[in-house]
Amino acid sequence: MMNEDVNPVGKWLEELRMMTEGECMCILQGKSLVSDKSPPHPVQKIKDGIDRIREQANIITGDFSKLFRVEKEKWKHLSYNSLQVTCPIRGLISLSNTYIPDPPTYIMEQEEVVMGECAKLAQQADSFNINTCNSAVLRVRLVNQLTFLGQSFSRLVDLLLSHLVQSIVMFLEEAETPQELNTALSTLISLGLEGEHMCYIIAREGGLRVLFDICRSTSLQGSQSQALRAVATICCVTESILELERVGGVECVREILCDSRSSEELLGEAAGVIAQITSPCLENYQHISGFQENMADLVPALIVLCDASTKPEVMLLSTAALANMTFMDSTACELLHQAGAPRVLAKVISETKASSLFAKDQVATILANMAAVEVCRNDIVEHRGIELLLSFLHEGPTPRSSEAELSACERVQQKAAIALTRLSRDAQNARAVVQQHGMPRLVQLCRDVHERNDSDAVLVACLAALRKICSLCGVGDMSLIDVQQLVQPRLMDSFLICTHRDENFV
């Protein structure tokens, strides 16, 4: 039982005097005497400015889109909503002044133009009320003013982003330490990954010129790999590739690939640039100035890299570059033949570095395009090309395959079938496919939708291969139903038979 004479609060206060010092010491020991907040790197601050301006601009652009899609019965609200757009625009101008405290004259002039258009919009909105919202003349005036404001605003955003990107490019040129240079390069790569518009601005503001200056500098060898990665990132639009041509980028990459002193990392990044600028996804990939003249050096260098590489990513980039080049000109296939590509590809495909479906996709592409050139066919066959292509036909999706892997698997099967069709122009090669038991797999890919992942492209390629081989070697041990459905009818009829689905009507 507690003693009533003892005051609990008093007792606690008495003990607290002895405990306070210990508690304070614990708290002090848990605090850092040096602030953890270091000022952001200048380039990072610029990047933050670009991100915030783009974010705000995208929101405002969305608001403009909503205004132009206004429904007829909501015209009476257009005046108020139009004025609502001007507030974020003013906010963006204020935000830009934070990151560009001393803007150049042309930016200030454009800001005045935008503010003037905002004022004109306010005047138009004042005369557009509920009583006049059905006036066609006033509606046209208001829409026109919104258009003028939208155009001037877009121009301002472009100028702001260009100025900030130009600051990063200047920082690249003036960087005094490798750390500063690498930070600026990382920022440029990050910007390039944000979309085609940023890549276009970087190229327009001289980014590629500075990057290739770094690649050519003997004193900046530690940053050359990162500079080439930035080049590959930026060259995803036509304007960037045109700028690469103007600054002699192809010649610079060729020199790196042909230099025996280049590290594997640097060679891999150089191969990545070639793979990017020759991508069939780009509009003018077949018309790169100076590329044809350098192809005789690029193809052998890439084959050597494919053979000598120890890293899967380097092997993938080198084969991707070669595969893309075979789409550009048949000359690339002849150069591959001279460089012994079938022998090298047959060798590396059995190694761990080429075990991915993506690597096999590139190898299958190279062999399929080479098989279209008569001088290359014997070389492919002599180096186990038919055996390799048949093994590609047996590549199949797994339950754990990602969407990218499923697509790659389909491409491997399709291109292997196309290559076999082209090789089978020679009856001897067609017989080799039959002797190596390729026919059952071709039939299976036609019949079983799961084996081909329900791909129509694989189906057409396999049907074409079957028909070509059977026309030269006969139907062999194919069953009567396979002959009747896969070989004898028109190609379209066979295709429809194999893609037929039973329909349930409820």
Secondary structure as UniProt FT lines:
FT   TURN            4..5
FT   HELIX           8..29
FT   HELIX           42..68
FT   HELIX           72..77
FT   HELIX           78..99
FT   HELIX           105..126
FT   TURN            130..134
FT   HELIX           136..174
FT   HELIX           178..192
FT   TURN            193..194
FT   HELIX           196..204
FT   TURN            205..206
FT   HELIX           207..216
FT   HELIX           218..223
FT   HELIX           224..234
FT   TURN            235..236
FT   HELIX           238..246
FT   TURN            247..248
FT   HELIX           249..258
FT   TURN            260..261
FT   HELIX           264..277
FT   TURN            280..281
FT   TURN            283..284
FT   HELIX           285..287
FT   TURN            289..290
FT   HELIX           291..308
FT   HELIX           312..328
FT   HELIX           330..338
FT   TURN            339..340
FT   HELIX           341..348
FT   TURN            349..350
FT   HELIX           352..354
FT   HELIX           357..371
FT   HELIX           374..382
FT   TURN            383..384
FT   HELIX           385..393
FT   TURN            399..400
FT   HELIX           403..423
FT   TURN            424..425
FT   HELIX           427..435
FT   TURN            436..437
FT   HELIX           439..447
FT   TURN            449..454
FT   HELIX           456..473
FT   TURN            476..477
FT   HELIX           480..482
FT   HELIX           483..487
FT   HELIX           491..498
//
